[in-house]
Amino acid sequence: MAVTYRQAGVDVALADALIERIKPLARATRIPEVVEDVGGFAGLCAVPEDIDHPLLVSGTDGVGTKLKVAFATGRHDTIGQDLVAMSVNDVITTGARPLFFLDYFGCGKLELGVAESVIAGVADGCRLAGCALIGGETAELPGMYPDGEYDLAGFCVGVVSRHRVLGPARVQVGDALIAVASSGLHSNGYSLARRVLEQELALDLSQHHPALGSSVADALLTPTRIYARAVQALLKELGPEVHALCHITGGGIPGNLPRVLPEGTIAQIRMSHERPKIFDVIERGGPVDPEEMFKTFNLGVGLIAVVRAEARERALATLTAAGERAWHFGALVAGPPDAAASVERLED
């Protein structure tokens, strides 16, 4: 008897069935610039006509070992939002509007329900970001992944006018720093978080934790917040008074904020805000040194806006009206002229 592709571990009919389930999910994210629906070899999207000297902005990321929590709990409905968030939140730091998103889903054996749940979460994330899901890739790769596991990657493209690109060239000494709250760990630092929670504390993920007010799994799987709509509102209200935006990912505030600041500047900040309880549980449970926490996690700050000092209160009001929790976080001061930009924590 001849050997078939299905006997080798790849079920093409199942993959086709998944595409049919994805089509309405993608259709729900459609924006005016999308030219064709999902199903072809490539996605087509027009560049908006109302943008002067448009630049395309691209970003790609995954969700790291947060996937391990999804595997362990069998909960796959929010991990797709994490995937969208990690790329979209990078792209919007340039001032860009996210246009479209593509995903890559790789597994050893395709489980239709799991894959559909993941991609439904991707579509949810795209709707929150205001971008279209125009395509992706589902790869069934026998022998590449353990049973019940998969890998994810995401790719976002946005657009911004060349004259409105944010970044260090716009930033000035005296600018105000506005912090925007994270929803928790987002999708960074999970190797350390899991080491503490699963090994040092030996917690059951399904166990209710009094300090968290939820199960450990609920705290770990809280989806990454997507800031695209709030940023668009901020840019519309403040315009050129927004100088830079920083997405706090791996490396925490000290590893990310200097990336959007010019040489010879110091960001002076106060970490006096109330942070999600998961960070306290990890810090005490390790124990993990506070400085290690600062260099690893977002500690409750998912995004930082650098704005003209006189625009600070308007920025806070705009972000609050957009549904975000925001607060004055610090200011930019002059440092040694040729020194790399840095972060200084002031006493609370």
N, C-alpha and C positions, 0 to 999 in steps of 0.2 A: 504493500500500500504506500502511495506517495505521501511524503511528509508535507504538512501544510504550515502556513505562517501561524495559524492559530495554535497548532500543536507546539510550535516553538515558543509560544507565550505571548503573541501579539494578536489581539482581537480587533481587527479593523472595523467590523460591524459595530462593536461596542463604541469605538471611537467616533464613528459616524453618528451613532445615537446621541453621544454627548454633544456633538456640534449642533444637532437639532435642538437640544435643550438649551444650549448657550445662546442661540439666535435671539429669542425673545428677551433674554437678560441684557444682551448687548444693545438691542433695539431700544430698550428703555433708557439707555444712556446717550442716545443720539443727540448731537448738536447740529446747528445749521450747516457747519462746514464739512460734515461727513458726506462723502460722495456715494459710497456703496456700503451695503450691509455685510456682516461677517459671512464668510463662506468661500471667498476667492483665495488666491494665492498671496495677496497682499492687501493691506488696508489703504484707502485713499481718503485724504482729508485736505481741504483747501486752506490756504493761509487767509485769515480774515482781511478783508479789503480796507478796513478803516484804520489800519496800523501803519504809521509812517516809518519807512525804512525798517521793515520787520526782520528780526533775528529769531531763528529757531533755537530753542533751548532744550537740551536733552538730559535725562537722568535715569539711572538704573540702580536697582538695589534688590535685596531679598529680605527675609525676616529672621535669618539666623536660627539659633537653637530654640527660639520660641516655638518652632515647629515641633520640638520634642514634647512640649506641653500639650499641643493639639493631638499628637499621636497617643500620648499616655491617657488622655481623657476621652478621646473619641469625639472631640468637639472641633469642628472644622468650619463653622459658619462665620467666624469673625477674622480669621487669619488672612482672608483676601483683602479686607479693609486695611490691615497692617501693610500688606504688600503695596497697595496703591499709595498709602500715606508716606511710606519711606522714600518713594521717588518723587511724588508730587510736592511734598514739603521741601525737598531740595530744589526743585525747579522754580518754585515761587520765590525763593530768596533772591532771584535776579530781578524780580518785579514782573515776571512772566505770568501770563494766563495759561494754565494747562489746557492743552487741546485734546490730546488723545493718549490712550494707554494700551499697551499690549502685555500679555502675560505668558510665561512659560511654566508649564506644569509637567514635571517628569516623575514617573513612577515605575515600579517593577511590574505590577499587575494593576490594570485600570479597574477601580471600583467606581461604578457610575455614580452612586449616591454621594460618595466622598468628593469626587471631582466636581460634581454639580454644586455641592455645598460650598466648596472653596471658591468656585468661579462666581457663584451668586454673591459671595462676600466681596469679590473684586468689583462686580457691577455696583454693589452698594457703595463701595468706596469711590467709584467713578462718579456716581450721582452726587455724593457729598462734595467732591472736588469740582464738579461742573465740567468734567471732561468726558470724552466718549471712549468706550471700550470698542476698538475697531478690529481687533484680531488677537492672535496668540498662537501658541503651539502646545499641543498635548502629546507627550512622547511616552509610549509604553516600552520600557527597556528591561526585559527580563534579565535578572542577575545583577542589575546595577544598584538596586535598592532593597533593603530588607522588607519582608512582608509587612504591609500596613503603613509603610512610610512613603514619602514623596518629597520632591524639592520644588521650590518656587523661585521665580525671578520675575521682576517687573521692569517695564520700560515706559517712560513718560516723555512726551514732547510737548513743549509749550511755545509761546510766541510773545515777544516783547519788542517795542520800538527801540532802535539803537540809541535814541536820545533819552530813554527812560530806564536804562539798565542801572540797577542798584549795585553798590559795592564800595570798596575802600576809597575810591576816587571822590566819592561824594561826602564821605564822613569827615566831620570837623571836631576839633577839641571843643568841649562844652556841650556836645550833643547829649540828649537824654537817652537812657536805656529803659525800654519798656518790656517787662516779662509777660509772657502769655502762658497760662497754666498747661501742663501736660495732664493726661488722663491717668498716668501711672508710669510704668517702666517703658511704655511704648514698645520698641522692638530691639532694645540694646541692653547689653549687660546680662543676658540670660544665662550665660555659662557660669558667672559668679552667683547670680540669684539662685539658680538651681542647685549649685554646690552647697550653698548655705541652707536652703529650705529643705532639700531632699536628703542631704548627707549630714550636715552639722546638726540640724534640728530634727531630721528624720520625720518630716511631716507628710501625712497622707494628703495628696492634692485635693481630694474630695472633702477633706475635713474642714469644718467651720472653724475659723480662727477668730477669737474674740477681739483681738486688736484690729483686725481687718474689717470686721463686721460682715464677712462673707467667707466663702470657701477660699482656700489657697488658689485653686484653679481659677475661680472667678477673678481674683486679683491679678493673676499672671496673664490671663487671656483678655483682660480689658483692652479693647482695640486702640490702636494709635490714633490720636486726634488728627484730623485733617484741617489745615488752616487756610486753605485756598480761598474760600469765600470771604473770610474775615480779612485776609490780606487785600483782596480786591476792593473791599469796602474802605480799608485804610488808605489805599492808593487813590481811590476816587475822591475821598474827603480831603486828604492832606497833599496829594500830588507830590511835587518836588521836595516837600518838607520831610518825606521819608527818605532816609539816606542809605540804609542797609537793613537786611533781614538775616537772621541767623537761625538755622534749624539745629537744635541740640540733639545730636545723635551720639554714636560711640565716641568716647573721649570726654563726654560731659561738657560743661561750660568752658573750662580752660582749654579743652582741645578743639573747640569749635568757634567760640566768639572771636578769637584773634584772626580767624580766616577772613572776616569781613571788615577788619579795621586796618588803617594805614600804619606804617612804621612810625615809631616815636609817640605812640599813644598807649594809655593804660585805661582799661575799663574798671572803674571802681564800683563794686557791687555790694549789696547787703543781702545775705541769705536769711531774711527774717520772716519769710512767708511760711504758711502752713503747707507742708508737703504731704502727698499721699502716704498713708500708713505703711504701705508695703516697704518703703525705704527704711523706716524705723525698725521694722521686723528684721530686715536683712542686716542692717548695721549692728543691732544688738545680738542677733542670732549667730553671727559669724564667730566671734565679733569681727567686723570689718572696720578698719581705721577710717575715720571721717575723711581724711585726705584721699584715700582710695575710693571712697564713695563719690567724692567730688569729681574725681578724674574718670569715673566709670559710668555713672548714671546721670540722667537729666535732673534728678532731685526735685521734680515738680515743675520744671521750666522747660516747655517744649519748643518755644520760639522766643527770640528776642528781636525787638524792633529798635533800630537806632534812628531817632528823629531829631529834628531841630528842637532845641530846648524850649522855645516859645510855643511849640506845637504839642507839648507833652500832654496837657489836659485834654485837648481835642483827640489825641491819639487814644488815650484811655477811654474816653466816652465812645468813640467809634468802635473800638474793639469790644467794649461791653455791650453796646447795642447789637453787635454782630453775634452775640451769644458766648463770647469768651470771657474768662476771668483774667484780668490784666491788672498790673500794678507797676508803680515806679520802682525800678530795680537798681538804678545807679546813674552814673554819668561818665563821660569820657574826659580824661585829663591828659595833659602833656607829660611825656616821659622823656628819656634820653633820645635825642634827635634821630640817631640811626639805629636804635634798638628795635627789635621785633616787637610787635604789639603784644600786650599781655593782659592778664586779669588779676586784679587785687581784691581780695575779700576784706571788707571793713568790718569792724566789730558791730554786732547787732545792737 
